[in-house]
Amino acid sequence: MIDSTSPDRHEAIGVVLRACEGQLEVLLTSGALPGATLASREPLEAALARAVDVSALAHVEQLETLVLSDCALATAYLGLVPVERAPAGDWRPVGSLPRLAADHAALVLAARTRLRAKLSYTNVGFALAPATFTISELREIYTAALEHDVSATNLQRVLVRRRVLERADGRRAPGRTGGRPAALFRFRLGRLEVTDEFAALRPPR
C-alpha cells in the first residue's frame, strides 16, 4: 500500500530476468537492482531506460509501485530477455542471490512469481527463448523459470494445442551423444498473448 505522505523521490527499478544454463537469473548493478531517480517531469519509461537497456528486452511490463524503506516511491518493472540478447552485466541466480536490500529482495520474488504465473496462461516464454529452439531446449527454459521439472512431451502438446508454437525450418544436428536430428520450433507471436486464462503449470506429483 502506498503511504499517504508525498515522497520527494521517485525511482524506476528494473527486475530483468533470463533463463541461463538451467537457472533463472536476475541482473544486478553494484549489488542491487538497476534503477534511476526520475528527473522533474520525466516519464517512468525514460528513467527506466537510463537504468536498463530496454531496447534489448523482449518483454517489459509494470510490476508494482511501492514505498521503499527509505520513504522513496518506486515503480518496478519486470523485464525478460533471451540469453543471446541479454545485456552485459552482473547476472546472478535468483535462488542464490547475494544479500540485497529487503525492498529489492521482495521485488525479485514478486517478479519470479509473476513470471511463473504468466508462463501458465500466456505465451510469455517467447521473451526468454531464442528465435528457434528444440522442445528439449525450451523445456530447459521453462524448468529454470518454474523451478520444477517439466515434461518435454507435455510441454510440446500443450503449447502446440494452444497455437503458441509452430514448426520452424531445419533441424538441430545431434550432439556428442548422437541420436536423431531434433525438430526446430518457434513462438508464433513475439508479443504477449493470453492463451488459456485458467491454465496452471504445476509441479509433477
N, C-alpha and C positions, 0 to 999 in steps of 0.2 A: 504494500500500500504506500502511496506517495504521501509524504508529510505535508501538512497544510502550510508550513513555512515556505518561504521563497528562496531556494538555494541560489547562491551567487555564482555558481559554476555549473556548466552542463557539459558532460563528456559523451562522446560517441565511442563505444567499445566494440571491437570485433572478436567474435569467438569463431575462429576459422579452423575447420576440421578437414582431415583427409584420412583415407584408409591406406596404410602402407605396411607391407610385409606382415599381414595378419593382425595389425593393431590399428585402433583408431587414435589419431594423433591430433594435437592442437598446437597452433602457432603461438609462441611466446616472444615477447620483446623485453629484454632486460629483466627476465624473471616474472613478467606479468603479461596479461592480455594486452594486445596493442590497442591504444586509444589516443584520442586527441580532444582537447578542450575546444568547444565551439567559440569562434570569434563572434563579435557582435553581428547579429542578423544572418549568421552563416547557417545554411541548411545542414541538417544532420548528415545527409549523404555526402556532402562536401567534406565535413570533418572526418567522417569515416574513411574517405578516400585518402586523407592525409596520413591516416594510421595504417591502412592496409591497401595493398594493390588490388583494388576492387575489380579492375579490368581482367585480372587473371582468374577470378572466381566464376564458377559455373552456375552458382545459385547464391542469392543473398536475400534474407528476409529479416524483418524486425523480430527480435526475440522477446524482450521485455524492457520496461522502464522502471527504474528503482532509485531510491535514495541510498547512496553509499554510506559507509560508516563514518566518512569524514564530512558528511552532510552535503556533498555534491550530488546533483542529479545526473543520472547516467541512463543512456539509451543503448542497449546492447543489440547487436546484430549477429545472426548465425550466417556464416559463410561456408560454402562447400567447394572443394576443388579436387580434381583428379591429381594423382601423384605427378604425372608428366607435365602438368601446368602449374604446379604448386610454386609459389614464390620462395626464394631462398630465405632461410631464417632458422630459428631455434624451434624445431618440431619435437614435441615430447609426447610419449604415450599417455593417453588420458588416464589409464589405470595406474600409472606410477609417476605422477607429477611431482615436481619439487614443491616446497611449501609456498603456497600462494596466499594473498590476502583473502580473507573469508568471502568477501563480495565476489572476487574473481573465481574462486573455487566453486561457489554456488552457481555462477553463470556457466561454467564449463559443464556442470551437472545438468543444468537446465537445457543446454544446447544438445547434449548427448541424449537426453530424454526426448526432446523434440524430434531429433533425427530418427531415433528408434521408432517412434510413433508414425512418422511420415513414411518410413520405409514400408510400413504395413499397408497403408491405404492410398499412397501416391506412387508416382514414378520417380521420386527424388533420387533414386540410385544413379540416374544419369549424371548427376553432378559429382559423383565420386569415381565414375568409371571412365576408362579410355574410350576413344571413338568406336573401336571394335574390340571384342573380347570373346573368349570361350566361356561356356557356362561354368567351368571349373574356376576360371579367374574371377567371374562375377560372384560366385559363391564365396570366395575368399574375402571380397569386399563386404558382402552382407554379413558374413561371420564376424569380421572385425568390428563393424558398426554396431551389430546387435549384441556382440559378446556372448553368443551361444552358437552351437553348431547349426548349420543349415544344410538340408539335403539338396544336392545339385539337381537331382531329378525333379523334386517337388518345386524347387525354385523356377526351373525352366517351365514346368507345366503351368504354374500359377501365372507367371509373367507373360507367357505366350497366350494363355487363355484370356488375359485381360488386355491383350494387344499392346502391351508395354514394350515387348521385344519383337524384333524381326531379324530374319537371316541377313547376313552381310556376305559379300563376295569373298571367295577364297576360304582357305583352311589354315589352321595353325599347325606347323610342322611338329612331329613328335619330339619330345625331349630326349635326354640321355638314356632314359629307361625304355625308350621305344614306344610301341603302341601305334594306333591309327591316327592320322591327322584329325584334329578336332575342328568341328564346325565353328564358324565365327558368327557372332550376333552383334546387334547394336540396339540402342534405345530408339524407339520410333519417333519420340519427340525430345527436343532439347530444352524444354521448358516444363515447369511444374504442372501436373495434371492429377486430379483425384481420380483414381481408378476403381476403388471399392471402399466407400466411406465406412463400412462396418468391418473391414478385414483387420486381422491381427496376426503378426508373425510371432508365434510362441515358441519357447524352447522345447526341444524334444523331451518326452517323458522318460 
